[in-house]
Structure formats: C-alpha cells, structure tokens
Amino acid sequence: MDWLLSLDFALFRFINLALQNSLLDWLFPFLSWNPFFIPTAFIIGIGLIWKGGTRGRVFLLLVVVVMALGDGMICNSIKHAIDRGRPFEVMPDARVLVGRGSSASMPSSHAANWFAATTIAYLFYRRTVWFMLPISIIVGVARIYVGVHFPGDVLAGAVFGTFYAAAIAWSLDLSWRFVGQRWFPLWWPKLRFLLRPDKPCETISTVSCSVDQHWLRLGYLLIAVLFVARLGYLGSGKIELSEDEAYQWLWSKHLDLSYYSKPPLIAYAQFLGTALWGDREFGVRFFAPVIAATLSFLSLRFLAREVSARAGVCLLLIVTATPLLAVGATLMTIDPLSVLFWTAAMFSGWIAVQQNSTRHWLWTGLWMGLGFLSKYTALFQILCWSVFFVIWKPARAQLRRPGPYLALLIILCCTLPVLIWNAQHDWITLTHLAERGGLDRPGRLTTRFLMDFVIAEVLLLNPIFFAGMVAAAFAVVARPRGDALLTYLFSMGAPLFLFYLLYTLNARVQPNWIAPAVLPLLCLMVVYVERRWTQDRRFLKKCFAIGVSLGASAVIFLHDTNMIRNFASRPLPPEIDPLRRVRGWREMAGLVAMERDKLLQEGEPVFIIGGHYGITGLLSFYLPEAKAVAASQPLVYFQSSQHPVNQFYFWPGYKMRKGQNALYVREHKAPRPAPKQLLEEFESVVDLGTRDVLYRGRHFHRIQLFQCRNLR
C-alpha cells in the first residue's frame, strides 16, 4: 500500500506542480466548474423533453435518478467511510486554484458524476462516447491540477461512477420489466424496456385492469419513492436541527401532560423517533417523512374514491411542489402533526356526513382531539364545521344525530391533559398565546403586516397553485350550494386562512400558521379543475406543468441552497439563505466547547447558560457531553428569570451549582452588555467578545460569550 500512496503523491505533484502554466491555470479551473454548465445542462434537458421523444425523456429520467443516488448517497457514504484528506490538507506545497471543499477527498464526486453520465449516455446514444469520455477524463485531470483531488480519488470516482450508473440503469430496467408488466399492463406495452425505449411491442397484454387502477398504482409508487428519497436526504446529514426542533427534543427528555407554549404530542413523537434511531437528527425527524407519506396515502385514496385516481396523483405532484408542505416533510415540528390530524379529520368527517356513520364521527372526534394535542389551531376546525353546516343545508341533518356530539365529547377528553397541566401552572399557556397573538396590547388596525403575509403565502404555496386555490374558492362562494364536495373542502380550509388574513390587520402572522388549511384548499383546487377539465384542458395542462416545474425547482433549491454556487459562481449570502436556521450549529457548539475547555483549566466545574431557548436546545444537542446528560443532570441551562418565558422555567435551574463557573452564550450581531440578572448571580462576569460561526467559510451566525465565575 505504501508504494501506491507514493505513486499517488508523485502523480499529483507532477500534474499539480510540474505541469503548471498560465493557460492551464485558466482552463482547468474553468473546466472544473463554470457558471455556464448548469444553464447548458438545463437547456439540453428541456430539449430532450421537448424533442427527444420517449428515448430522450427516459434517458433524462435515468440521469437524474443516477445523479441523485450516486452523488447524494453512494459517493457521500464512501467519502465518510474512507475519510481521506484533501491534497491541500496533507501537502503544504499543493497549489489550490478553486474553492477548498469541506468534504473528504475519495472518491472524486466530479469524476463519478461525469463517468456516470457518460455511461448512461452510452447506453442510450452510442456515439456520445466519442466526446463524453474525453470530457470526463479532462475534468478528472482538471480536479487534480486545481489541487482538490489526488489521482487515486479521480480513478476511484471514475470506477465507482461507471459501475453504479450501469448497475442502477440495469436494475431499473429489470424492475420495470417485472413491475411494469404486472402493475401497469395497459401502459407497459408502450414502453417495455427502459434501456431500449424504441423497441416495438410484440405482444398485447390481456390482463384486465382499468386505467384508474394504473393511476392508483402510480400514486403508490410515487409515495414510496418520495418516502425513500426523504429518508435518504435526512440520513445524508445535509442540514442540522432548527431551534424549535432542538428545543422540543429537550421536551422529549421531560415528558409531561403539556408544555409552556405547545401541546404535548410533539414531545412524544420525538421521544419515539429517538427511541428508534437514537439522539441524532435522523431520529428527531424520522416521523416527518412518515407523516408526509401517510398524508399522501390518505389524500390519494380520498380523491381516487371521490373523483378519480388521476386527480389523486396530480394532487401528490402538487403537494410535492408546494414549498410550505415540502418543508414539513423533512422538519419535525408541530406543523406536520397538526396537518396530519386536521386532514384525517376532514376525510373521515366527509364519510361520516355522506354515510350517516356514527363510527366515522367517532374517528373524526379522535383525529380532531389528537390535532388539539399537536397544535391549538385544531380548535378552528370546529369553526370550519360550523361554516359547513351553515352553508350546506343537507348536512344539518347530522345535528339531529348523536355523531357530532360524541365527536365533541372525544375532543373535550383530549383537552384534559392540557387543561390539567395549565391548572397546575397558573394557566400560563393562555398568557403566552395572548402575548404571541398581540392580544395583550390595545387593539389597532394596521395594514403593514397584510402584504408581508400575502407575499409570503404566494411564494410558499407556489404562485400558480395559490392562484388556483383562490379561483376555486371564489367559484364556491359564487355558487355555495352548487357542489357538496367543493363546499365541504372550502369550509375545511378557507375559514382558517381568512381568519389569519384578517388577523394581520392587528398583528404579525407567521406563514406556517395557516398550514392545516393548505391541503383542504389544494384538494378544492384539484376537484374544481377536474370538474372543468373537458372545457379548459389545454390551459389547465399548461398551468399544471408550469406550477409543478416551478415548485419542484424551488423545493429542490430549498433542500440544498449550496447549489446556487453552481449558477452564480458564488454562494448565496447567508443573510438571505433559507437554510441559515439549520446550518452552522455544530460549528457553534465547537466554539463554545473550546471556550469551556479553557475555563475548565481553572479547576472548577463549568456549565453553560443560553440566552435564548433555541441556543440552549441546540447546545444541549450538539455538545456531546451535554447530550449525554440532557435527561438527568443538564449541562446547558436557560438563563434564570423571575417569571415564565419558556419551558425551562418549569425545570430545575442552575441554582444548585453554587460556587461553579459558567459560560454564557447568546446570538447577537453586535456586542451588548451582560444581562443584569447574570451580573447579580455571579461574582464576576467577563465579556469574551463575539465569535463568528462559519459554515463552508461563510459567516452564518455570530455569538457573544461571557465567562461567569463563582455562582452566588
């Protein structure tokens, strides 16, 4: 092995140092990466979709799948397993002509991607090998010349890329031949082989299967693919926890009937997730993609039963291309649970009304009760039911049956844990919600929050789909008694949205507060479009294609904003990066750990005080020594206060650590004096100044640190 390493180093020195000249110094960084590559690839992709026929579209699909699996999972996994340092990390004299990558060196992802693309292109278009292979080799050499990979890294990337591209392509082709013939017997004869899409059909399937069943199976397949992709994304570790996720992870270490600001179900969900997968990001977020898959399944089945399976598949694509819902499929906060139970109650309630089913009313009550235990917004669904009964006269017959009242009884039972906990804690949640909603201030009318709310919702709900929901809602308002299903879906979503829209005239409303209303309104839009499909088919197809394309691009970008570097040759500024709140926290914890180690050298125990509930939760999670004792003897505390400001007030504080030292941490853009409470609690407080928290060399956060000695 030593001679191989020596050869690798010698070849690197030859290419990186001995071959250097001004022409290659300009050419190879350009070939390694340039701002024209992504736009060119995008144009080629559009051309293949438009003019490439079946062969071009299947080729493009396989390239996307191979790149996603190969670069996102295979290469990253191998890099973490081998963990080889970059040349500039082990060779001081290495010349680096491009940005210094933060990942491990072997294998080269650039080489793997290019050779994978070359392999797929060869399988579909044989002659492409004459220009794709030379380009791949030159790009591989360029990665060595610019100083970011050893020759062995490039060779490994070429081998791995060629192998997994061929393996994935042939596996998908074999799977399609097996699954397609059985699941999609009406569609399969038109495309029998993925790798030979133009081969004519020799046999006609005689399997009895309706087109609707085909769409239903396609929906199941789409749900499964998205579920696996989301799990893979979470497992890749591309994003860290948000402040709320880390804060609620601490709740899961102190299970209770309720909490200061939220009902208890999020804590129990995170407790179960971390019990299955451990105290890591994947465990905290495991149930987010599970909930997303469950919601997709329920929505598909509902629309397949009430409208058509094709409408159900269209809804799945729309939901996937709606940024607000896509975020909820990866981040585990209270919103995924709230949306799940609101939607489940909506679907079971429709069956209860249609079938006069007391059993389904009981299920509706249970889902609404669990929704309340997830987020207090669930109580608005009672208002939505009231609106439906007022608008749709035939539904009022249910009010003469026991079903709705039994549902209310179940909801009331579900409120008991929250009521008991608040009765024990001076009804602090009511005070907090009043302050959060601006109800503790004199009422005033203002329009300064209205446009912020509308613009945020238009962007987060996808402009095309937002317009579609508004159009469908106005159609129902114009004919409130025209269609029972449309009226019902309108009633389950529009009242909540309109309430918060009007509430912006009094206080700021967060964009996610309307989350439970989104799926009912999207269902409303899909059903309305299905009713008008024969009249405006061409226009609606264009709107659907534009909406899904636009939304999918936004969702992909939101999952990895680092790709903006590929378009603009520079990263997105941190202050406008949507992923800023889930990046840089591990680095922050590392800075705090270094300062704590310095203070520990004085011989006294050192604990940590956070100036914000989010910082406190994140440090508890990302400091290994703090995570290990989070449930028993905390190492990280929130600063003490005279009255409740968050859940930490109700847990043991650091008063029992008398005589010990502490490190106070808060996030601030500019230095500020230490809090008065801190000065009173310790004999001395020394300002250590600010520290910039870097993520890939960029300033993502800034923290201020204080050394606090001898707790009184």
Sequence and secondary structure as in RCSB ss.txt:
>XXXX:A:sequence
MDWLLSLDFALFRFINLALQNSLLDWLFPFLSWNPFFIPTAFIIGIGLIWKGGTRGRVFLLLVVVVMALGDGMIC
NSIKHAIDRGRPFEVMPDARVLVGRGSSASMPSSHAANWFAATTIAYLFYRRTVWFMLPISIIVGVARIYVGVHF
PGDVLAGAVFGTFYAAAIAWSLDLSWRFVGQRWFPLWWPKLRFLLRPDKPCETISTVSCSVDQHWLRLGYLLIAV
LFVARLGYLGSGKIELSEDEAYQWLWSKHLDLSYYSKPPLIAYAQFLGTALWGDREFGVRFFAPVIAATLSFLSL
RFLAREVSARAGVCLLLIVTATPLLAVGATLMTIDPLSVLFWTAAMFSGWIAVQQNSTRHWLWTGLWMGLGFLSK
YTALFQILCWSVFFVIWKPARAQLRRPGPYLALLIILCCTLPVLIWNAQHDWITLTHLAERGGLDRPGRLTTRFL
MDFVIAEVLLLNPIFFAGMVAAAFAVVARPRGDALLTYLFSMGAPLFLFYLLYTLNARVQPNWIAPAVLPLLCLM
VVYVERRWTQDRRFLKKCFAIGVSLGASAVIFLHDTNMIRNFASRPLPPEIDPLRRVRGWREMAGLVAMERDKLL
QEGEPVFIIGGHYGITGLLSFYLPEAKAVAASQPLVYFQSSQHPVNQFYFWPGYKMRKGQNALYVREHKAPRPAP
KQLLEEFESVVDLGTRDVLYRGRHFHRIQLFQCRNLR
>XXXX:A:secstr
 HHHHHHHHHHHHIIIIIT  HHHHHHHHHHH  TTHHHHHHHHHHHHHHHSHHHHHHHHHHHHHHHHHIIIIII
HHHHHHH    HHHH TT    S   SS  SS HHHHHHHHHHHHHHHH GGGHHHHHHHHHHHHHHHHHTTS  
HHHHHHHHHHHHHHHHHHHHHHHHHIIIIIHHH TTTGGG S SSSTT            HHHHHHHHHHHHHHH
HHHHHHHHHHHT S   HHHHHHHHHTTS  S  SSS SHHHHHHHHHHHHH SSHHHHHTHHHHHHHHHHHHHH
HHHHHHT HHHHHHHHHHHHT HHHHHHTTS SHHHHHHHHHHHHHHHHHHHHHHT HHHHHHHHHHHHHHHTT 
GGGGHHHHHHHHHHHH GGGGGGGGSSHHHHHHHHHHHHHHHHHHHHHHTTTHHHHHHHHHTTTTS     STTH
HHHHHHHHHHT HHHHHHHHHHHHHHHHSTTS HHHHHHHHHHHHHHHHHHHHTTTS   GGGGHHHHHHHHHHH
HHHHHHTTTTSHHHHHHHHHHHHHHHHHHHHHHH GGGHHHHHSS   GGG TTGGGSSHHHHHHHHHHHHHHHH
TTSS EEEEESSHHHHHHHHHHSHHHHHTTTTS SEEE   SS SSGGGGS  SGGGTT EEEEEEE SS     
HHHHHHEEEEEEEEEEEEEETTEEEEEEEEEEEEEE 
